[in-house]
Amino acid sequence: MKTYFRGLLTGLIIGASSILFMGSKFGGFKSINDVYDLMVTVQEDLEYIKRWGVECNGGSVECD
């Protein structure tokens, strides 16, 4: 009987966790417009850094 209850408990735990995982939402996908907006933002940041340099600890570093 001890083996039966151990198997029953294991089955219940696996069943409950699979129901929880199947019910959870995955929101990790982004639309192509979001990706494009992020690329434009990165390009603008790089152009700013190329033009004006990087501020660090009160000093300025020029990018060539």
C-alpha positions in Angstrom: 0.0 0.0 0.0 2.9 2.4 0.7 4.0 2.2 -2.9 0.5 2.8 -4.1 0.1 6.0 -2.1 3.5 7.2 -3.2 2.5 6.7 -6.8 -0.9 8.4 -6.2 0.7 11.4 -4.5 3.3 11.7 -7.3 0.6 11.5 -9.9 -1.5 14.2 -8.2 1.5 16.5 -8.0 2.4 16.0 -11.6 -1.2 16.5 -12.7 -1.7 19.6 -10.7 1.6 21.2 -11.9 0.8 20.4 -15.5 -2.6 22.1 -15.2 -0.9 25.1 -13.7 1.7 25.3 -16.5 -0.9 24.8 -19.2 -3.1 27.6 -17.7 -0.3 30.1 -17.5 0.1 32.7 -20.2 3.3 33.3 -22.1 3.7 37.0 -23.0 7.2 36.9 -24.3 6.5 37.4 -28.0 6.7 40.8 -29.5 5.2 42.1 -32.7 7.4 43.2 -35.6 6.5 46.8 -34.9 7.8 46.6 -31.4 11.1 45.2 -32.6 11.4 47.9 -35.3 10.7 50.6 -32.7 13.5 49.2 -30.5 15.9 49.1 -33.5 15.2 52.7 -34.3 15.8 53.7 -30.7 19.1 51.9 -30.6 20.1 53.5 -33.9 19.2 57.0 -32.6 21.2 56.3 -29.4 24.3 55.2 -31.4 24.1 58.3 -33.6 23.9 60.5 -30.5 26.9 58.7 -29.0 28.9 59.1 -32.3 28.1 62.8 -32.4 28.4 63.9 -28.8 30.4 61.2 -27.1 29.7 59.4 -23.8 29.5 61.1 -20.4 31.1 59.1 -17.6 32.0 60.3 -14.1 31.8 64.0 -15.1 34.2 63.5 -18.1 33.6 63.1 -21.8 34.9 60.4 -24.1 34.9 61.0 -27.8 33.9 58.1 -30.1 35.7 57.9 -33.4 
